[in-house]
Amino acid sequence: MFSKSISLLAAIIAIPSFLIAQDSVNFPSIGEVLRFDDKMDMLVADGVEIEVLSSGFAWSEGPVWVKEGNFLLFSDVHRNKVIKWTEGIGAEIFLEPSGFTGIGHYSRGLGSNGLAIDSAGRLISCEHGDRRISSMTFNEGKVTLADNYNGKRFNSPNDLVISKEGRIYFTDPIYGLPLRWDDPTRELDYAGVFLLGQDGSVSLLTKELKYPNGVELSPDEKTLYVAQSDPDNPIVMAYPIEKDGTTGKGKLLFDAKPHSHLGGGNPDGLKVDQNGNLWITGMGGVMVVSSKGRFLGQISTGELTANCAWGGDGSVLYITADTYLCRIQTQVKGRGF
């Protein structure tokens, strides 16, 4: 918790930043909105464009909206940076290094990936290079929350979601390891989905997914969704959450393979709106799927699309798509707003 009541906003104001790109008056737009079900019209109005807010990143990922300061943070994974984007200012370097603090070359995907803000205002990060889940508070540097399971180091924590109780659910694929599955420093012989409890304990929830990636909770926090970025099995699973925070047997919610013609990539990041619909990045954009698994439509960026996050008043979807940061106005608010 924040024992000194120092906000993340105060920390950011105090940290020098380097301006990357100035906002333009008229944002360029890319892509289109594809509609496969009438319900999509209730979620995204006709004629709404996908705005490009900034570009020039190596691989943009893990966006999170900071409500107190009214800005977005996201990872530039391959450059080991966290970027801050503010309306009217643009993109600035917020944190460097973001995920690898060692010496010399590590891997291409060495930086932070998934980011979240906890109830105390701390920045919680999945760090590829340092292979840990960390927290950061002002004037105290980073603290390791977890870096191993039963004494074996994680592969490269990728994405996370925090419950109202403060439980952290996260995925641990091999994408950040220099040689991935063949890396000699790999200590776990699987890619897992884990639960980090408030007491610091780490529990393995499942190791049935070869490439677990994005992770999210349903609005009632009774279901954990996990996206798998497996080209042979690009799916989203749904796991019931027990009273102790662990999960039961999962079931297939959505198979993206029949929709691979829409674009490149596989299910990656995902977010849920207040009505329970899933907004899943992959296949060249953001696929919108109902809580029953019905494919409603796609925000087609035409780019490899990594992740997304709700921001602004909760109805704006920010999208990290390869070298771009984009956004689109929706007609629904995200979970947590």
C-alpha positions in Angstrom: 0.0 0.0 0.0 1.0 3.7 -0.3 2.1 4.3 3.2 3.3 7.8 2.4 0.2 8.8 0.3 2.4 9.8 -2.6 0.5 9.4 -5.9 1.8 8.0 -9.2 0.9 11.4 -10.7 3.3 13.2 -8.4 6.0 10.7 -9.4 5.5 11.3 -13.1 5.6 15.1 -12.7 8.9 14.8 -10.9 10.5 12.5 -13.6 12.2 14.2 -16.5 10.8 13.1 -19.8 11.8 13.3 -23.5 9.2 14.4 -26.0 8.9 11.8 -28.8 6.1 13.1 -30.9 3.8 16.2 -30.7 0.1 15.8 -31.1 -1.3 17.1 -34.4 -4.5 19.1 -34.7 -6.1 16.6 -37.0 -5.2 13.0 -36.2 -4.6 10.7 -39.2 -6.8 7.6 -39.3 -6.2 4.0 -40.3 -8.2 0.9 -40.9 -12.0 0.4 -40.6 -14.7 -1.0 -38.4 -16.0 -4.4 -39.6 -19.5 -5.4 -38.4 -20.6 -9.1 -38.3 -23.6 -8.7 -35.9 -26.1 -6.0 -35.3 -24.9 -5.7 -31.7 -21.7 -4.2 -33.0 -23.7 -1.0 -33.9 -24.5 -0.6 -30.2 -20.9 -0.7 -29.3 -19.2 1.4 -32.0 -21.2 4.1 -33.9 -21.2 4.2 -37.6 -18.6 6.4 -39.1 -16.2 6.4 -36.1 -12.6 6.4 -37.2 -9.5 4.7 -35.7 -7.2 7.6 -34.9 -3.4 7.4 -34.9 -2.1 9.3 -31.9 1.6 8.6 -32.2 4.0 6.3 -34.0 7.7 5.3 -34.4 7.8 2.6 -31.6 9.6 -0.7 -32.0 6.7 -2.8 -30.5 4.0 -1.0 -28.6 2.3 -3.0 -25.8 0.6 -3.2 -22.4 -1.3 0.1 -22.3 -2.9 1.3 -19.0 -4.9 4.5 -18.4 -3.9 6.5 -15.3 -7.2 8.0 -14.1 -5.7 10.5 -11.6 -3.4 12.1 -14.2 -5.6 11.6 -17.3 -2.9 10.0 -19.4 -1.8 6.7 -20.9 1.2 4.6 -20.2 2.4 1.8 -22.5 5.5 -0.3 -23.1 7.9 0.0 -26.1 9.0 -3.6 -25.4 12.0 -3.8 -27.8 13.4 -0.5 -26.7 13.1 -1.2 -22.9 11.0 1.8 -22.3 7.6 2.9 -20.9 6.0 5.7 -22.8 3.6 8.3 -21.5 1.0 9.8 -23.8 -1.0 12.9 -22.8 -3.6 14.7 -24.9 -2.2 18.0 -26.3 1.4 17.0 -25.4 2.1 13.7 -27.2 4.3 10.8 -26.4 7.2 11.1 -23.9 9.7 8.6 -22.4 8.4 7.9 -18.9 10.7 5.1 -17.7 14.0 3.7 -19.1 15.0 0.9 -18.5 11.5 -0.6 -18.1 12.1 -4.4 -18.0 15.8 -5.2 -18.1 18.4 -3.8 -15.8 21.3 -6.1 -16.6 24.5 -5.5 -18.5 24.9 -6.1 -22.2 22.6 -7.6 -24.7 19.7 -9.7 -23.5 17.0 -10.3 -26.1 14.9 -8.4 -28.6 11.9 -8.4 -26.3 13.7 -7.3 -23.2 11.5 -4.5 -21.8 8.3 -4.3 -19.8 5.1 -5.7 -21.4 1.8 -5.6 -19.6 1.2 -2.7 -17.2 -1.5 -2.0 -14.5 -2.2 0.5 -11.8 -3.2 -1.0 -8.5 -5.6 0.5 -5.9 -2.6 2.2 -4.2 -1.6 4.0 -7.4 1.5 1.9 -7.9 2.7 0.9 -11.4 2.7 -2.9 -11.6 4.8 -4.2 -14.5 5.4 -7.5 -16.3 9.1 -7.4 -17.0 10.6 -9.6 -19.7 14.3 -9.0 -19.1 14.3 -9.2 -15.4 11.7 -12.0 -15.5 9.5 -10.6 -12.7 6.4 -8.8 -11.6 7.4 -5.5 -10.1 5.8 -2.5 -8.4 7.0 1.1 -8.5 6.3 4.0 -6.1 7.7 7.5 -6.0 11.1 7.9 -4.5 11.3 4.3 -3.7 12.3 2.7 -6.9 11.0 -0.7 -8.0 10.1 -3.6 -5.7 10.0 -7.2 -6.9 6.6 -8.7 -6.1 7.4 -12.1 -7.6 10.2 -13.6 -9.8 9.8 -17.3 -9.3 7.5 -20.3 -8.8 8.7 -22.9 -6.3 12.3 -21.6 -6.6 12.3 -21.6 -10.4 12.5 -18.3 -12.3 9.7 -17.2 -14.5 10.2 -17.3 -18.3 9.1 -13.7 -19.1 5.9 -12.4 -17.4 3.8 -11.0 -20.2 0.4 -9.6 -19.2 -1.6 -9.1 -16.0 -4.9 -8.1 -14.5 -5.6 -7.0 -10.9 -8.8 -8.0 -9.1 -10.7 -5.7 -6.7 -9.2 -7.7 -3.8 -5.7 -7.0 -5.1 -5.0 -10.4 -6.5 -2.7 -10.3 -9.6 -3.3 -12.8 -12.4 -0.5 -13.0 -15.0 0.8 -15.1 -17.9 4.3 -16.3 -18.3 5.1 -17.4 -21.9 8.6 -17.6 -23.4 8.5 -14.6 -25.7 11.1 -12.5 -23.7 13.7 -15.3 -23.5 16.6 -14.8 -25.9 16.2 -18.3 -27.4 12.6 -18.9 -26.3 11.9 -22.6 -25.7 15.6 -23.5 -26.3 17.0 -20.8 -24.0 19.5 -22.4 -21.6 18.5 -20.1 -18.8 14.8 -21.3 -18.9 14.0 -23.0 -15.6 10.3 -23.8 -16.0 9.5 -26.5 -18.6 6.1 -24.9 -19.4 4.4 -21.6 -19.9 2.0 -20.9 -17.1 -0.9 -18.8 -15.9 -0.3 -17.7 -12.3 -1.9 -16.0 -9.4 0.1 -13.7 -7.1 -1.8 -13.4 -3.8 -1.9 -10.4 -1.5 0.4 -12.4 0.9 3.0 -12.7 -1.9 2.4 -16.4 -2.5 2.4 -17.6 -6.2 0.0 -20.3 -7.4 0.1 -22.1 -10.7 -3.4 -21.9 -12.2 -2.8 -23.8 -15.4 0.0 -24.9 -17.7 -2.3 -26.3 -20.4 -1.7 -23.4 -22.8 1.5 -23.4 -24.8 1.5 -19.6 -25.5 -0.7 -17.9 -22.8 -0.7 -14.2 -23.4 -3.5 -11.6 -22.6 -5.5 -12.0 -19.4 -8.6 -10.3 -18.1 -11.5 -10.6 -15.6 -15.2 -10.6 -16.3 -17.1 -7.6 -14.8 -18.3 -9.7 -11.8 -14.8 -11.2 -11.5 -16.1 -14.7 -11.5 -14.4 -15.6 -14.8 -10.7 -15.3 -15.9 -10.1 -15.0 -19.6 -6.8 -16.0 -21.1 -5.8 -15.4 -24.8 -3.4 -17.9 -26.4 -1.1 -16.6 -29.2 -0.6 -20.0 -30.7 -0.7 -20.0 -34.5 -1.9 -23.6 -34.4 -4.5 -23.0 -31.7 -5.3 -19.3 -31.5 -8.0 -19.3 -28.8 -9.5 -17.5 -25.8 -10.2 -19.7 -22.7 -12.6 -18.9 -19.9 -11.8 -20.2 -16.3 -14.3 -20.1 -13.4 -12.8 -18.3 -10.4 -13.1 -20.0 -7.0 -13.6 -18.2 -3.7 -9.9 -18.4 -2.9 -9.0 -16.8 -6.2 -7.8 -20.0 -7.9 -9.5 -21.3 -11.0 -11.4 -24.3 -12.0 -11.5 -26.2 -15.3 -11.4 -23.9 -18.3 -13.6 -24.0 -21.4 -13.1 -22.7 -24.9 -14.8 -19.4 -25.4 -13.6 -18.3 -28.8 -11.6 -19.8 -31.6 -9.9 -17.2 -33.8 -8.5 -19.5 -36.4 -11.5 -19.4 -38.8 -10.9 -15.6 -38.9 -7.2 -15.6 -39.7 -8.0 -14.1 -43.1 -8.8 -10.8 -41.4 -5.1 -10.1 -40.7 -1.9 -11.0 -39.1 -1.2 -12.0 -35.5 -3.0 -14.2 -33.0 -5.0 -13.5 -29.9 -2.8 -11.3 -27.8 -4.1 -8.7 -25.3 -7.7 -8.4 -24.2 -10.0 -6.2 -22.2 -13.7 -6.5 -21.2 -16.4 -3.8 -21.2 -19.0 -3.3 -18.6 -21.5 -5.4 -20.5 -19.1 -8.4 -20.5 -18.0 -8.2 -24.2 -14.4 -9.1 -24.9 -12.2 -6.8 -27.0 -9.4 -9.1 -28.2 -6.3 -8.0 -30.1 -5.1 -10.2 -33.0 -5.9 -11.0 -36.6 -5.1 -7.5 -37.7 -7.0 -5.5 -35.2 -9.3 -5.8 -32.2 -11.9 -8.6 -32.4 -15.1 -7.9 -30.4 -16.7 -11.0 -29.0 -19.7 -11.4 -26.7 -19.5 -13.1 -23.3 -21.0 -16.2 -25.0 -18.3 -16.3 -27.6 -20.2 -14.7 -30.6 -18.0 -12.7 -33.0 -19.6 -9.3 -33.3 -17.1 -7.3 -35.2 -13.6 -6.1 -35.6 -11.7 -2.8 -35.2 -9.4 -3.5 -38.1 -6.2 -1.6 -37.9 -4.5 -3.5 -40.7 -1.5 -3.9 -38.4 -0.2 -6.5 -36.0 -2.2 -5.4 -32.9 -0.8 -6.2 -29.5 -3.0 -4.9 -26.8 -5.7 -2.3 -25.8 -7.0 -0.4 -22.7 -10.0 1.7 -21.8 -9.3 5.3 -21.1 -10.6 8.8 -20.9 -14.1 8.6 -19.4 -13.9 4.8 -19.9 -15.5 4.7 -23.3 -12.3 5.4 -25.3 -10.4 2.3 -26.4 -6.6 2.9 -26.7 -4.8 0.4 -29.0 -1.2 -0.5 -29.3 -0.6 -1.8 -32.9 3.0 -2.5 -33.8 4.7 0.9 -34.3 1.5 2.9 -33.5 -0.6 4.1 -30.7 -4.2 4.5 -31.7 -7.7 5.1 -30.2 -11.3 4.8 -31.1 -14.4 6.2 -29.4 -16.9 3.5 -28.4 -20.5 3.6 -27.0 -19.7 1.4 -24.0 -17.4 1.8 -21.0 -14.7 -0.6 -19.9 -14.6 -2.8 -16.8 -13.6 -0.7 -13.9 -15.0 2.6 -15.0 
